[in-house]
Amino acid sequence: MKAVDSFLRFGNVEFVKLTSFETMDPHLLLGLVNTELRNNASSLKDLCKTHGLEERALVARLADADYHFVEDQKTFR
């Protein structure tokens, strides 16, 4: 999947590109992804589409740190 220059936003401030998730600290990534899911994305699929991410790769990266997506809560735990 082609990456896009998509930044997470907090108010009007662009914060960090999720496309760098493969090299990002997994604990920081967890917080960023869960915040984006809570505030801006309707689903994990929507988050990945919006930011040009491969869903399987993101899920695998977080699973390496023992975080797993809980569908009914729309969050990684």
C-alpha positions in Angstrom: 0.0 0.0 0.0 1.3 3.4 -0.9 2.0 5.7 2.1 0.5 9.2 2.2 1.8 12.2 4.0 -0.9 12.0 6.6 -0.3 13.5 10.0 -2.2 12.9 13.3 -3.8 16.2 14.3 -4.4 17.6 17.8 -6.6 20.6 17.3 -5.0 22.5 14.4 -1.5 21.1 15.1 0.0 18.3 13.0 1.8 16.0 15.3 3.3 12.8 13.8 3.1 10.8 10.7 1.7 7.3 11.3 3.4 6.0 8.2 6.6 5.7 10.3 4.8 3.1 12.6 7.3 0.4 11.7 10.2 2.1 13.4 8.1 3.9 16.1 8.3 2.9 19.8 5.3 0.5 20.1 4.1 2.0 23.4 4.0 5.5 21.8 2.4 4.0 18.7 -0.3 2.4 20.9 -1.2 5.8 22.4 -1.3 7.5 19.0 -3.4 4.8 17.3 -5.9 4.6 20.2 -6.2 8.4 20.3 -6.8 8.5 16.5 -9.4 5.6 16.8 -11.2 7.4 19.6 -11.2 10.9 18.1 -11.1 10.7 14.3 -11.5 7.2 12.9 -14.8 5.2 12.6 -12.9 1.9 12.6 -9.4 0.4 12.3 -10.0 0.0 8.6 -10.9 3.7 8.3 -7.8 4.7 10.3 -5.6 2.6 8.0 -7.2 3.9 4.8 -7.0 7.5 6.0 -3.3 7.2 6.8 -2.3 4.9 3.9 -1.3 2.1 6.2 -1.5 -1.7 5.7 -3.8 -2.9 8.5 -2.1 -6.3 8.9 1.3 -4.7 9.3 0.0 -2.2 11.9 -1.8 -5.0 13.8 1.3 -7.2 13.7 3.6 -4.4 14.9 1.4 -3.8 17.9 1.0 -7.5 18.5 4.8 -7.8 18.8 4.5 -5.6 21.9 1.5 -7.8 23.1 -1.2 -5.2 22.2 -4.2 -6.7 20.4 -7.2 -5.0 18.8 -10.5 -5.3 20.7 -13.1 -4.8 18.0 -16.1 -4.1 20.2 -14.2 -1.5 22.1 -12.4 -0.1 19.0 -9.1 0.0 20.8 -5.8 -1.9 21.2 -5.2 -3.3 24.7 
